[in-house]
Structures are given as structure tokens and as C-alpha cells.
Amino acid sequence: MSVDKSMNVLVVDDYKTMVRIVRNLVSELGFTNIDDAADGPTALNMIRTKEYGLILSDWNMQPMTGLELLKAVRSDDRTKRWPFVMVTAEAKAENVMAARQAGVNGYVIKPFNLPVLRQKLSAVLGEL
């Protein structure tokens, strides 16, 4: 089964340059409907009003971390099964474990390139 590349994708990162990089890579993978948010609360408001087939979130953000955003998404019956991928420079084992325990679908360590993102997203969504 092929991945619906017209699904809505949400990129959450407080660093504008990273948002642009991730948006461009996701677009190169063929996704066409990409939104972005600069922080967790903004992302949550967007999630409440729109269906997303994929959320890509940074870990280190204020006032809400990516882990807190993940927990909020997982605690809502409407969104708890949405694919959520953490995109972060945090490679510490305890962070990866905390994200896994909170229900993350994938974990991408910065810096990364297109083949790495394709492989990580294929593991979550199916072959891209």
C-alpha cells in the first residue's frame, strides 16, 4: 500500500532555519500539504482544528517541549494514533527511552539528510 502524500504534515520547531530544512526535505519526499508551528502550544491549536497524517517535532522548545507535545497528542482519543516523529539533536539514551515510553513512532537525530529521513519515515508510514 502506498503512502498518501497529500496527507497533512505538521513540522514543529522553534528554529526557523530547521523548519525550512525539514519542510524542504519532506517536500522532496513528495508531500504537498505541509504546515509548521514555532512552538508546542501553537502546534496543539493546529492539531485541534485539522487532521494530520504525520507530526515531526523538535524536542527542545519553550514553553512546551516536544515530549510534552507528544504526550498531549497521545492523551487525546482523536489524535493518539497519529504518527509522531521526534526530530532532535538529543541523542541521549534516556531521551530516546522517554520518547518511546510516551509513544513516539520514530526518532531522527540532527543533523540528517534526505536518505535518513526517507528511511525513518518509511519505517513509520510505509515505503515512500
N, C-alpha and C positions, 0 to 999 in steps of 0.2 A: 504494500500500500504506500502510495506516495504522500509526502508531506504537503499540506495545503499552504502554499507560500503566500496566499492572500490573507492568512490569519493576521490578527493584530498582534504586534510585538511591542513590548514596553521596555525601554532602556532607562535604568535609574542610576545616575551617578552625579555627584556634586562637582565634578571636574569637567568643564565644558569640552576640553580637548578630548577626554576619554569618551564622552558621549558621542562626539563626532566620529572618532575612530571606530567605536562599536557599531554605530549606525551604518557607517560605510561598509564595514565587513559583513554585517547582516544583510545589507542591501546587495552586496556582491554574491551572497549565497542565494539571492533570488527573492528575498522577502520584500514586499512592496508597501505594507502598511505598518510603519514604524513610528511610534510615539516616544517621547522622552520626558523625564522628570528629573529635577535637580535635587530632590530630597524625598525621603520616605513619606511624609505627610501628603505632599503633592501627588506622589505615586498612588497612595491609598485612595485619595479622592478620585483619581482617574480610574482606578480599579473598580470602584463602587459604581461607576457610570458606564463602563464599557467592558466587553468581553475580550480577554487576552488569551491567545494560544501559547504565549511564551513571555516570561518575565526574565530579564537579565539585569541583575542588580549588583552594584558595588557593595562592599562590606562596610568600609569606613566612611560614614556620613554622619552629619549632625542635622537636626536634633534626634533623628531616628536612624539606627544602624540598619544595614542590610539584613542582619539576623533578626532584628525586631520586625522589620517589614515582612520577612519570610514567615515569622510566627503569626503575624496578623493575617496574612494571606491564608495560612494553613488553619487558622481558627474559624474561618468563615465557611459555612457549608457551600456557598455558591462558588468559592474560589479555591477551596482546599486541594483540588486535584489539578490545578493549573500547573504546567511545567515551569519550574523556577530554577534558574541557574545563577549561582554566585560568581561574579567576575571580580577578582580581587588580587592584590599583591600579598595578602595574608596567606602564607603557605604553612603556617604552624599547624601541627597535627591536631592540637586541641581545637583550633578554629574549624578545621575540616570536620572533626567529630561533632562539634556543636551544631554545625550546619546540617550534617547528616541526621542527627537526632531530631532536629527541627523539621526535617522532611525535604531538604533540598534535593533536586533531581540531578544536578551536575555542579561542578566546581571548576572554574577556569582561572589559572594563575596568570597574572600580568607579569611581564609582557607576553603576548601571544600573537600568533599570526593566523591567517585565513585557514590553512590546513588544520591547525589545532582547534579552532572554533568549529569548523565543519565536523571534525571527529567528535567533539564534545556534544554538539547539538544533535548529531546523528544518533548518538547513544541515548539521548533523551527523547527525540521526536520520531526517529526512524531515519532511514537513509535519505540524505539530502542530494 
